Amino acid sequence: MNKLRISSFSDYKKQYKESIENPEKFWDSVAEQFVWKKRWDKTLEFDFSKPEFKWFQGGKLNMTENVLDRHLVKNGNKTAIIWEPNNPLEETRIITYKQLHAKVCQFANVLKRNGVQKGDRVCIYMPMIPELAIAMLACARIGAVHSIVFAGFSSSAIASRINDAQCKLIVTANEVYRGDKPINLKSIVDEALKDCPSIQTCIVYRRAIEPTMMVGGRDRFWIDEMSKVDADCPATEMDAEDPLFILYTSGSTGKPKGMVHTTGGYLVQTAYSFDNIFQMSKDDIYWCTADIGWITGHSYIIYGPLACGATTVMFEGIPSYPDFGRFWEIVEKLKITHFYTAPTAIRSLAKESLEFVEKYDLSSLKVLGSVGEPINQEAWHWYNDYIGKGNCPIVDTWWQTETGAIMISPLAGITSTRPTFATLPLPGIQPVLMDGNGKEIENGSEKAEGRLAIKFPWPSMARTVYGDHQRYKDTYFSTFENAYFTGDGAYRDAMGYYRITGRVDDVVIVSGHNLGTAPIENAINEHEAVVESAVVGFPHDIKGNALYAYVILYDSYQPSEDLVKQIKDEVSKSIGAIAKPDKIQFVKGLPKTRSGKIMRRILRKIAAGESDFGDISTLLNPEIVRVIQEEKV
Ligand code: WTA
């Protein structure tokens, strides 16, 4: 993969220019580095109006030959996965490329033996254990389409996803350990499967020695099934455009969208982006703290790193167990060189005592990453100063489930970074800012702010919403002509650096003024007393809408009228008096999705005095909703 490794900023500029002038030639040269059973006939064919995008048409390949077999000759004994259990007293597991290859082939045979064929959908509902990686790669081995559901979702969330994709088989584990309480996953699956007629088989990995209820004729233990097959499984030949997986993402309204990712383009771009953004050396150890149930885990724990032959860490637990030093303990123990996490994790650790950080030797770290939401100044500096000790470039990576791979990010050690800026697009990516009239704001030497769109296709883009192409078109391709709409707003400075300002679907119109809630939150978060905040609109007799801010304070601060005033002043200072929230409520927590996103929909209802919240069972912390409601100001 090193042929196109960017080594300097001028090299980046050159590659970027070439990739825009001749995208097909550029992506050809990236794709040529992989193992194809047959070369593609046509690099790109697209039509924004349908919308339809086809990359590397006619090309034949198998994902696992690229992420596994390809490394066996030279690097078979290299560690592919290091698994760190929830309980620090349990043993770390080391899995080499050779061992992973064998397990994947063996489990692929299990799937085949249970009737799974190319094109069939397989649901995976598993904790962060190596068997999750094995199951997903086994699907890829035989051309089955995996649909991973985060192992924190409720039974009804699983059932709706299984039914939407009509999955034939589900792979799960009997228990999951996250923190100090075990969760019985199998019973959640049993509940879900009451409403899932398409499921014929349920394979259960025994994570705990607990007795497990098995349903006759349907349920089988992983270990028993593995004992019936060998580890010889030829890779199924796939078309570049055959689906690799479906991953559900929540829409701003309605049911989740099953984003469909395909094989060739996804491989090419996750590998290329991983290689260039993280700039790993041969013996480096990379740890992304995401869960494989999300796109970050798909692209940057499994496919990207393994395609590049890297060593990737999988962590079963949570940052606060057994205490707030857990991440840093693991960094020291495994000598992590590349650490990739989310701002929400950084903020939650930054509010704890520094002793948790200072206890550990973090000198192995070379590169830090951030993903999933805008990183505010305070969190950026804490990450930079206390974790990176000022020596590690921070790659603030912007992308989405829909984009499949990172789109805008610094390249570690190459792009000069600036707090809160995701900086520049990767080669091959053509972002644009659109003004209020849907017109492109030219990328000149002027600062600009607008809605972020991408005006040229890229290989790892999702090709459709499973079973609902119209929704794909409506959501992403009907806002602007001939461009993909991200749903995000962005600011671009005179150097062309992008800062993602947040979802533009969270705009509130106050007294006729358009106000984004994200910049207001950023302003509030700048106050030294504030850990985190969320701002929503609520109906107001005179202004149409007014702003309601929910604010979490550091433990050392008490809510007071004075603080309310200071926070309002902070907003006034940063944006203008018009953006000052009418109401500020101090809260202990905010309702969040499992991927750490604030559920503004619920906060809007509380602010508006409504109490019908719909299904809140998939939240990380559903209990907080009633507390906030009861303490409403
Ligand atoms: C937000 C996660 C600012 C953004 C990979 C996007 C970010 C949404 C960043 C996608 C970042 C992601 N800076 N905002 N570096 N990365 N986002 O699908 O609003 O879970 O649209 O994918 O997260 O979330 P998703």
Residues whose N, C-alpha, C, O or C-beta is under 5 A from the ligand:
A	BS01	WTA	S370 V371 G372 E373 P374 I375 D396 T397 W398 W399 Q400 T401 E402 A422 T486 D488 I500 G502 R503
